[in-house]
Amino acid sequence: MDGERIATKFKITRLVRTQTSEIYLLWDDDRRLGQLDLHYAHDTIHATLVLEADLPIDQEEGLIAQIDDDIVHSYLPSFDREDLLITVYRGEEVSSYTDSSGAMDELEDEDEDER
């Protein structure tokens, strides 16, 4: 199996894009796999990948290859960049906050109470 890549295609949804960074959510069908933060620093791209699910190493490598092919390569092809540095973490979302009124979970609860 050397050199073979599992043909899993993950869904990648962009949340934010600036001139030098992007944030994506990663999905396997309807299951959220994690979040990807990309930062473009001239000819080096830095990425933080937080996985919320355990993936076998071959699927993790397939996901990284898909990120490179579908996202990073459109910014700078591998022959034009110095490096793509990806740090992979395993974690879970605990909560989300907004400046306007604290935890977003509280906002969702208020919306449900009004119905």
Steps between C-alpha positions, in 0.01 A plus 500: 500500500799734486412821318125430496271764640155421637244670278301659784380847400427727792272804481681826572297815578668839524387721792737797467746632245738794535796605288735279702286233670200271471290288738320183389271241656566140396225240457467128432143486363295665781760441772722797586865389501664822609631840406789621286670838543734604217745790511683611187845646572646577157647172375423291813151391601432421866197288593340388823271201463283413800332162459191427709495133397761228490608422146723216390838638389429425133176705514680781684766504229224491236332799664829693505557415133147620418561825692819552301335416166168681550603808701871566543600414143263769370689758709854377426579181309757276669769598249452872582500473879777438745297283739158395628515449877199325655462440873227248584319505835226281644235700685137589541297818494408595853307821429493809277495863610405826337582858605136601503379284789729222615446136422323420174333202674309750715382677184371174354316422825334844494386448140339168592322658802343763275336237277 
